[in-house]
Each structure stands twice: as C-alpha cells, then as structure tokens.
C-alpha cells in the first residue's frame, strides 16, 4: 500500500494547507480555546479542511485521525491497518506569538509505526519529508546534513514553550566532553533539527500528543536517528491505546 503513495503528493497538500495558514497569519485573527485550554484559530480549521480534502482525493482510501477530529473511538480505530495522522497546525502557541515556528504535520501510520511523514513550516517556507525505505529530506537535500564530527558543541533541543524542571535535570546530567549548547524552537521542528544533524538530542519529558510527533518521527527514523519511548525503551508507538497522549521520549541522531 505504501508504494502507491508519492510523498510529493503529500508535500503538495501540506504546502496548500500552509498557504491557507499564512493567509490568516498575516491578518488580525481571533483565538479560541479548547476544553484543555489549548489555543485554536481559523487557521487550524482551514488547514484541516484542506488536508482532509486532499487526502480524500488520493488513490488510496485511508481513514484520517486529526487533532481537529480526535473523537474517533479506540474500538473503531484500533482495527486500522493504515491511517493518516494529522496536526494541521502544530505549534498554535507559536502561531499566536507570531514567531514563525509552527508546522503542518501529516503522517501515514502502518499499524503502530509512522512510515511516511511531511513537516512543513509555512512561515519559514521549509519542508521536511520522509518515506520508509526512501530516506529523509529537507527541501530536497538528504538528511542528515551535518554529523556530530562537524560540531564543537553538544547541541540540545528544548521546547520554547514547555521547559520543565525534569527536562532541565536531564540536560544537567548529560555526560559529554563538549560544551553544551541549548537550542529553543517550537513545534515538531525540534525533532527535525535532530534529524538534519543540527542538534544531538531532544529530550521531551513533558506531555505531547501522537499527532505532534508522528510526521517528524518518520523523518528521524529515515535519517538514521531514533525517537525512543522512555517507558518501553523502544520506538514510540501510535494508536496502540485508548488515549492519544505520548509517553515521555528522547530523540537522538
């Protein structure tokens, strides 16, 4: 089934959604709040509509699980062999702050594993993509772009919006002969920085949802890196439980 999908078709859908997001981004926009207090804008809604419409026109017909339509019962979705996992606007807090560090995330999941992922940052016009067995890319350049030997510092990615005491303790405990350098950036760009070799590690010891990580997980996996669940010590799994909340994880290259 995977061989029936051209990853560039998914890139095109993500970029179309990104264009719709930028239209809102350039205006004065209204911010609503969900029950969990997370922000929601018209950009989230418009991008979600474009993505779902685009995916529905592909030759393959897979279900879509999106942050904006996450109420599909586990009893239904646990039987899915393939499905699209979508975050139409990852980093809405960054969008609201207007710091450009937000993305469109589209992943294809096979059973519990991301096998295709697109992460597009529309304000930065930067796109990462990967397909299982075909490698990972940033704007057409194969990842990783840099290796650890090309850096004099040990670069650690941290969330701009979600730094926790536990994360700080983890960073302090890293044993390296190099000087530690902290990089803060929003959305799934954190995982992508490790995938391209711009950073060594991203510890995420705070809550995330499956749609936050799945597309970038496909990219890190194809760039010879790893995204490891801190409980199972194995690769993070998707759609394997009723709740869509991820366990804490560590990304390394």
C-alpha positions, -999 to 999 in steps of 0.1 A, spaced: 0 0 0 28 24 8 43 21 -27 10 35 -41 17 69 -24 40 95 -38 53 115 -9 54 146 -31 16 145 -33 15 148 5 41 176 4 18 195 -20 -12 190 3 9 203 33 20 233 13 -15 241 3 -26 240 39 4 261 48 -7 288 23 -41 289 40 -24 293 74 -3 322 62 -33 340 49 -47 340 84 -13 347 100 -10 380 81 -43 392 95 -57 400 129 -71 367 139 -93 355 168 -81 329 192 -105 304 208 -96 279 235 -105 243 237 -115 225 269 -79 217 277 -70 254 274 -50 249 242 -55 277 216 -75 272 183 -77 296 154 -94 297 120 -60 287 105 -62 253 123 -97 248 109 -90 259 74 -58 239 72 -76 208 85 -103 211 58 -77 214 30 -57 184 43 -87 161 47 -100 171 13 -66 165 -3 -61 131 13 -96 120 2 -86 126 -34 -57 102 -33 -59 68 -50 -56 51 -16 -85 55 9 -73 55 44 -90 69 75 -79 103 89 -72 109 125 -67 146 131 -62 169 161 -93 187 149 -113 155 148 -98 133 175 -130 119 189 -130 86 169 -134 58 194 -105 35 200 -128 5 194 -131 17 158 -95 29 151 -77 0 168 -85 -21 137 -70 3 112 -40 -11 93 -31 22 77 -43 57 86 -33 93 83 -24 111 115 -26 149 111 -18 180 130 -30 208 107 -12 235 128 14 222 152 26 250 174 -5 271 177 11 289 206 40 298 184 15 309 157 -3 331 182 30 346 194 39 352 157 74 337 160 71 317 127 79 283 144 48 264 136 42 235 112 18 214 92 23 177 101 9 148 80 20 112 88 9 79 75 8 52 102 11 15 94 -4 -3 124 16 15 151 46 29 131 49 61 111 60 51 75 56 85 58 59 120 72 57 156 60 65 185 82 61 219 65 69 253 82 49 277 61 63 310 76 98 297 70 90 280 37 109 250 49 98 214 43 109 180 56 97 147 43 104 110 45 90 77 33 101 44 47 129 29 27 134 61 6 153 83 31 145 117 47 149 151 31 148 188 38 138 208 8 153 181 -14 186 176 5 191 142 20 193 140 58 213 141 79 230 172 65 255 175 94 272 149 116 284 151 152 320 155 140 311 188 123 303 205 156 324 216 185 294 218 209 268 192 221 236 207 209 204 201 230 170 210 217 144 222 242 109 234 239 104 272 237 70 268 255 74 237 277 107 236 296 102 216 328 123 210 359 126 174 348 140 184 314 165 208 330 177 180 353 181 156 323 201 183 305 223 189 335 230 151 338 242 147 302 278 135 302 297 150 274 332 164 269 319 191 247 303 224 258 265 220 260 246 244 238 208 248 242 186 254 212 150 265 217 125 262 189 88 255 186 66 227 172 79 195 156 108 214 142 127 202 174 127 166 161 136 178 126 166 197 139 180 164 153 171 146 121 191 170 100 221 169 123 218 204 136 214 191 171 224 159 190 195 153 213 159 164 221 146 152 255 108 156 257 98 150 293 65 167 292 31 159 275 27 156 238 0 141 216 5 115 189 -2 139 161 25 162 174 53 137 168 42 112 141 53 130 110 87 141 124 91 105 138 90 92 103 117 117 93 140 110 122 137 72 116 147 76 79 176 100 88 193 72 109 181 87 142 158 74 169 127 85 189 126 63 220 98 59 245 112 64 279 90 38 295 93 9 269 128 19 258 116 11 223 105 33 194 73 53 203 41 35 192 9 50 177 -28 42 180 -19 14 204 -40 26 233 -72 45 241 -55 77 250 -36 95 223 -11 110 248 26 101 242 49 88 269 80 109 275 106 103 248 142 111 238 152 119 202 188 113 192 208 110 160 
